[in-house]
Amino acid sequence: MATGDKQGAFRSKTLTVDHLSTAIRNSVDREDMPEEQATAMAQHIMNFFGYNERIIDNVLEPEDRDAFYMLEDSGILTTEREETTLYDGREWRIHYWLFRKERIWELINGEEHSEGVKQKRSSVYDDIPDDAWTRADRNQHKRA
């Protein structure tokens, strides 16, 4: 499937709470998020969008906007803005939030965004030996 065709297929798929919940849990920053918390967050976000592809930023309260920014950091949401000229000549900007469906499907399928291939997620802690934590703890007790 060509890249353009692939993007069209992602846009036409219906996004559900379960899809969004899985994407949130699989996102880099929320890897260890409990399933219940991810589902609650997905439901909260989906309540804003309903059946729409985008929503206007003005409907968000500051705490809701914080959640949207977190999802933007993980690539699940993105923003766009529209500029229009008012009758008196002033410019008016309207900010929108949109789902990045292609990224959401990548997260659901466990694919790495940059390469598009399945990879095991790694952590900076993977290379630290298990006994490093006990050694650090012992050294702290010796100083006391």
BELFEN-V183112 format. One record per backbone hydrogen bond with DSSP energy under -0.5 kcal/mol. NH is the residue of the N-H (numbers start at 0). CO is the residue of the C=O. Records with the same first field share a line. If there is no record, write none. Layout:
NH=CO + CO
//
This chain:
5=1
6=2
7=3
8=4
9=5
10=6
11=7
12=8
19=15
20=16
21=17
22=18
23=19
24=20
25=21
26=22 + 23
29=26
30=27
32=29
37=33
38=34
39=35
40=36
41=37
42=38
43=39
44=40
45=41
46=42
47=43 + 44
48=44
49=45
51=48
54=96
56=94
58=55
59=56
64=60
65=61
66=62
67=63
68=64
69=65
70=66
71=67
72=68
73=69
74=71
75=70
76=70
77=97
79=95
81=93
83=91
85=83 + 89
88=85
91=83
93=81
95=79
96=54
97=77
98=52
99=75
100=98
103=99
104=100
105=101
106=102
107=103
108=104
109=106
110=105
111=116
115=111
118=109
125=122
126=123
127=124
128=126
131=128
132=129
134=130
135=131
136=132
137=133
138=134
139=135
140=136
141=137
142=138
143=139
//
